[in-house]
């Protein structure tokens, strides 16, 4: 192996791809390849989580700040729903995350923190009141709380 993983990741990855394509498996940096493959999955999960946090925070703002509703919030909600659906279509195994209570609780906590930070309000529900189906329903916009 001529390129060290820690010295130039781009050159290393190109070299590893060449070795794979040419069938030179004995020359592969197996340990680092395995780490990089795992990182791809982590990256995909991080993207889903990030988009979910944005979507949920905007749905919270929509519900709890009806006087501030605007087209930009609506566009953000629509865009996040569209992007999440596209991401799930490209990576269907991520759908499991949506049903994982621990994962979703972490996403909800991050969405609450974001909504509190962006609004200055601290009146949001501790637990998500919406189903996954509602969250992704293009016609669902939560009603204002009295």
VENSULPE-V499274 format. One record per residue. RES is the residue in one letter. PHI is phi in whole degrees, -180 to 180 (* if undefined). Layout:
RES;PHI + RES;PHI
//
This chain:
X;* + X;-99 + X;-111 + X;-79 + X;-55 + X;-78 + X;-93 + X;-160 + X;-63 + X;-68 + X;-62 + X;-60 + X;-66 + X;-65 + X;-65 + X;-63 + X;-63 + X;-62 + X;-63 + X;-61 + X;-66 + X;-88 + X;81 + X;-86 + X;-65 + X;-69 + X;-94 + X;-71 + X;-90 + X;-58 + X;-61 + X;-72 + X;-61 + X;-62 + X;-62 + X;-65 + X;-64 + X;-62 + X;-64 + X;-60 + X;-62 + X;-63 + X;-63 + X;-63 + X;-66 + X;-64 + X;-64 + X;-61 + X;-61 + X;-60 + X;-67 + X;-65 + X;-61 + X;-62 + X;-60 + X;-64 + X;-63 + X;-71 + X;-65 + X;-63 + X;-61 + X;-59 + X;-72 + X;-99 + X;-132 + X;-60 + X;-72 + X;-108 + X;-59 + X;-155 + X;-66 + X;-69 + X;-65 + X;-64 + X;-62 + X;-64 + X;-60 + X;-62 + X;-65 + X;-66 + X;-60 + X;-63 + X;-66 + X;-65 + X;-61 + X;-64 + X;-64 + X;-69 + X;-68 + X;-74 + X;-134 + X;-59 + X;-66 + X;-70 + X;-59 + X;-59 + X;-59 + X;-63 + X;-95 + X;-86 + X;-60 + X;-64 + X;-62 + X;-65 + X;-60 + X;-66 + X;-64 + X;-61 + X;-60 + X;-67 + X;-66 + X;-61 + X;-59 + X;-66 + X;-63 + X;-63 + X;-62 + X;-78 + X;-109 + X;78 + X;-93 + X;-134 + X;-128 + X;-81 + X;-66 + X;-66 + X;-118 + X;-65 + X;-95 + X;-111 + X;-80 + X;-60 + X;-62 + X;-64 + X;-56 + X;-95 + X;-69 + X;-64 + X;-99 + X;-86 + X;-136 + X;-62 + X;-74 + X;-65 + X;-92 + X;-90
//
